[in-house]
Amino acid sequence: MRVLIALPFLLLLVLFALSNTQAVHLGLWPTDYRLEVPLSAAVLVAMAIAFVCGALLMWISELAQRRRARRAEQTVRMLEEQVEELKARQTRPVAISQAA
């Protein structure tokens, strides 16, 4: 099933890479470092970097949510234990002494 979903995207990726073979010059501004790469490689690397950065940001934001969920689960467990304890106390017979 996953292959059927991934195959069209991979085909588009290959077609994009084959269609954009023109060389582009990439330079880092404060330095004189220059690199000549195919246009498709430059675009795909930029997209990959953006994807990884976005995934990292999502993962970091989910950490706080997971922490809150764990704390809430611990609170629920503690409260359920207290409820069971109170139910057990309530069902015990109470000894009533009769004064005569």
C-alpha positions in Angstrom: 0.0 0.0 0.0 2.8 2.4 0.9 4.5 1.7 -2.4 1.4 2.7 -4.3 1.4 6.0 -2.5 5.1 6.7 -2.7 5.6 5.6 -6.3 3.9 8.7 -7.9 5.8 11.1 -5.7 9.1 9.4 -6.4 8.3 9.5 -10.2 7.6 13.2 -9.9 10.9 13.7 -8.0 12.9 11.8 -10.7 11.2 13.8 -13.5 11.9 17.1 -11.7 15.6 16.1 -11.3 15.9 15.1 -14.9 14.1 18.2 -16.2 16.3 20.7 -14.3 19.9 19.9 -15.0 21.1 23.5 -15.6 24.0 24.4 -13.4 23.5 27.2 -10.9 26.2 29.0 -8.8 25.6 29.0 -5.1 27.6 31.3 -3.0 27.9 32.1 0.7 27.8 35.9 1.1 30.4 36.8 3.6 32.9 34.4 2.1 34.1 33.8 -1.5 32.9 30.2 -1.3 31.1 29.2 -4.5 29.6 26.0 -5.5 28.2 24.9 -8.9 25.4 22.4 -8.7 22.4 21.3 -10.8 19.3 23.3 -10.2 17.3 20.3 -9.2 19.9 19.3 -6.5 19.8 22.8 -5.1 16.0 22.9 -4.9 15.7 19.4 -3.5 18.4 19.9 -0.9 16.7 23.2 0.2 13.3 21.3 0.4 14.9 18.5 2.4 16.4 21.0 4.9 13.1 22.8 5.3 11.3 19.5 5.8 13.8 18.4 8.5 13.6 21.8 10.3 9.8 21.7 10.2 9.7 18.1 11.6 12.1 19.1 14.3 9.9 22.1 15.3 6.9 19.9 15.4 8.7 17.3 17.5 9.8 19.9 20.0 6.3 21.4 20.3 4.9 17.9 20.9 7.3 17.3 23.8 5.4 19.7 26.0 2.1 18.2 25.1 3.3 14.7 25.8 4.7 15.9 29.2 1.2 17.4 30.1 -0.5 14.2 29.0 1.8 12.0 31.2 1.1 14.3 34.2 -2.6 14.1 33.5 -2.5 10.3 33.3 -0.6 10.1 36.6 -3.2 12.4 38.2 -6.0 10.2 36.9 -4.4 7.1 38.2 -3.9 8.7 41.6 -7.5 9.9 41.8 -8.8 6.5 40.7 -6.8 4.9 43.5 -8.3 7.4 46.0 -11.8 6.6 44.7 -11.2 2.9 45.1 -9.9 3.5 48.6 -12.9 5.6 49.6 -15.3 3.0 48.2 -13.5 0.3 50.2 -13.9 2.4 53.4 -17.6 3.0 52.7 -18.5 -0.7 52.2 -16.9 -1.8 55.5 -19.4 -2.4 58.2 -19.4 0.2 60.9 -19.6 -1.2 64.5 -22.3 0.6 66.5 -22.2 0.1 70.2 -25.5 0.2 72.0 -25.4 1.7 75.4 -27.8 0.2 77.7 
